[in-house]
């Protein structure tokens, strides 16, 4: 008569319980990595858009509306909405040669979030991009 080995009966279901405990933590860590990567991407895009605006503002004869239009166009290309654009000095057309012109863009993170994990992980309330260039001389 053959005897069955019963040494594995006590471990039945342990793998399932381990998976139930570990899988949610793993998924949260995975999605957190996606969300933080997305936030860094949007920060880079905001810096790029700010540099586009600063480049337009540095050109001779450019106005505040020229800068606003170029920044808004670039923001819409990246799918970013609800941003606040600040230009210093306020009217780049009146800036003298050699004056640094700063363009800052701030957008609420809720406008650009990927997965909406703000209740699970610490995320910024807003993202900011900044660029500066020197006013170019008249041609």
C-alpha positions as CSV (number, residue, x, y, z in Angstrom):
1,X,0.0,0.0,0.0
2,X,1.3,3.4,-1.0
3,X,1.4,6.2,1.5
4,X,0.7,9.8,0.4
5,X,3.0,12.4,1.6
6,X,1.1,15.0,3.6
7,X,4.0,17.4,4.2
8,X,2.7,20.0,1.7
9,X,-0.8,20.3,3.1
10,X,0.1,22.9,5.7
11,X,1.4,25.3,3.0
12,X,-1.7,25.2,0.8
13,X,-2.8,28.7,-0.1
14,X,0.3,30.5,1.3
15,X,1.3,31.6,-2.2
16,X,-2.1,33.1,-2.7
17,X,-2.0,35.0,0.6
18,X,1.5,36.3,-0.2
19,X,0.3,37.5,-3.6
20,X,-2.8,39.2,-2.1
21,X,-0.5,41.1,0.3
22,X,2.4,41.9,-2.1
23,X,0.6,42.7,-5.4
24,X,-1.2,45.9,-4.2
25,X,2.0,47.3,-2.9
26,X,3.8,46.4,-6.1
27,X,1.1,48.0,-8.3
28,X,1.1,51.2,-6.2
29,X,4.9,51.4,-6.6
30,X,4.7,50.8,-10.3
31,X,2.0,53.4,-10.9
32,X,3.8,55.9,-8.6
33,X,6.8,55.5,-10.9
34,X,4.6,56.3,-13.9
35,X,3.1,59.3,-12.2
36,X,6.5,60.7,-11.1
37,X,7.9,60.1,-14.6
38,X,4.9,62.0,-16.1
39,X,5.5,64.9,-13.7
40,X,9.1,65.1,-14.7
41,X,8.1,65.1,-18.4
42,X,5.6,67.9,-17.8
43,X,8.3,69.9,-16.0
44,X,10.7,69.5,-18.9
45,X,7.9,70.6,-21.3
46,X,7.1,73.7,-19.2
47,X,10.8,74.7,-19.2
48,X,10.9,74.2,-23.0
49,X,7.8,76.3,-23.5
50,X,9.2,79.0,-21.3
51,X,12.4,79.0,-23.4
52,X,10.2,79.4,-26.5
53,X,8.5,82.4,-24.9
54,X,11.8,83.9,-23.7
55,X,13.2,83.6,-27.2
56,X,10.3,85.4,-28.7
57,X,10.5,88.1,-26.0
58,X,14.2,88.6,-26.6
59,X,13.6,89.5,-30.3
60,X,13.5,93.2,-31.0
61,X,10.0,94.6,-31.5
62,X,8.3,91.7,-29.8
63,X,5.3,92.6,-27.7
64,X,3.7,91.0,-24.7
65,X,0.9,89.5,-26.9
66,X,3.5,88.0,-29.2
67,X,5.0,86.1,-26.2
68,X,1.6,85.1,-24.9
69,X,0.5,83.8,-28.3
70,X,3.7,81.8,-28.8
71,X,3.6,80.3,-25.3
72,X,-0.1,79.4,-25.5
73,X,0.5,77.8,-28.9
74,X,3.3,75.7,-27.5
75,X,1.3,74.8,-24.4
76,X,-1.6,73.5,-26.5
77,X,0.9,71.5,-28.6
78,X,1.9,69.7,-25.4
79,X,-1.7,69.4,-24.2
80,X,-1.2,71.7,-21.2
81,X,-4.1,73.9,-20.2
82,X,-4.9,76.3,-17.4
83,X,-1.4,77.8,-17.1
84,X,-0.4,81.2,-15.8
85,X,2.2,83.1,-17.8
86,X,4.4,85.8,-16.2
87,X,6.7,87.9,-18.3
88,X,9.3,90.2,-16.6
89,X,9.6,93.0,-17.6
90,X,5.9,93.1,-18.5
91,X,6.4,94.7,-21.9
92,X,9.4,93.2,-23.6
93,X,9.1,95.8,-26.4
94,X,10.2,98.5,-24.0
95,X,13.2,96.6,-22.7
96,X,16.6,97.9,-23.6
97,X,19.4,95.9,-25.2
98,X,21.0,93.6,-22.6
99,X,18.1,93.4,-20.2
100,X,17.3,89.9,-19.1
101,X,13.8,88.9,-19.9
102,X,12.2,86.1,-17.8
103,X,9.2,84.0,-18.8
104,X,7.6,81.9,-16.0
105,X,4.8,79.4,-16.6
106,X,2.9,77.8,-13.7
107,X,0.2,75.2,-14.2
108,X,-1.8,73.3,-11.6
109,X,-0.7,69.6,-11.4
110,X,-4.4,68.6,-11.5
111,X,-4.5,69.9,-15.1
112,X,-1.7,67.6,-16.3
113,X,-1.8,64.5,-14.0
114,X,-1.7,61.1,-15.5
115,X,-3.4,58.7,-13.1
116,X,-4.7,60.9,-10.3
117,X,-2.9,59.3,-7.5
118,X,-2.7,62.4,-5.3
119,X,-4.6,60.6,-2.5
120,X,-2.1,57.7,-2.4
121,X,1.2,59.6,-2.9
122,X,2.7,63.0,-2.4
123,X,2.4,65.1,-5.6
124,X,3.1,68.7,-6.2
125,X,0.2,71.1,-6.3
126,X,1.6,73.0,-9.3
127,X,4.4,72.7,-11.8
128,X,6.6,75.7,-12.9
129,X,8.8,76.3,-15.9
130,X,11.2,79.2,-16.2
131,X,13.6,80.6,-18.8
132,X,15.4,83.8,-19.3
133,X,17.2,85.4,-22.3
134,X,18.8,88.7,-22.9
135,X,17.1,91.3,-25.1
136,X,18.6,91.5,-28.5
137,X,19.7,94.8,-30.1
138,X,17.7,96.5,-32.8
139,X,18.7,95.4,-36.3
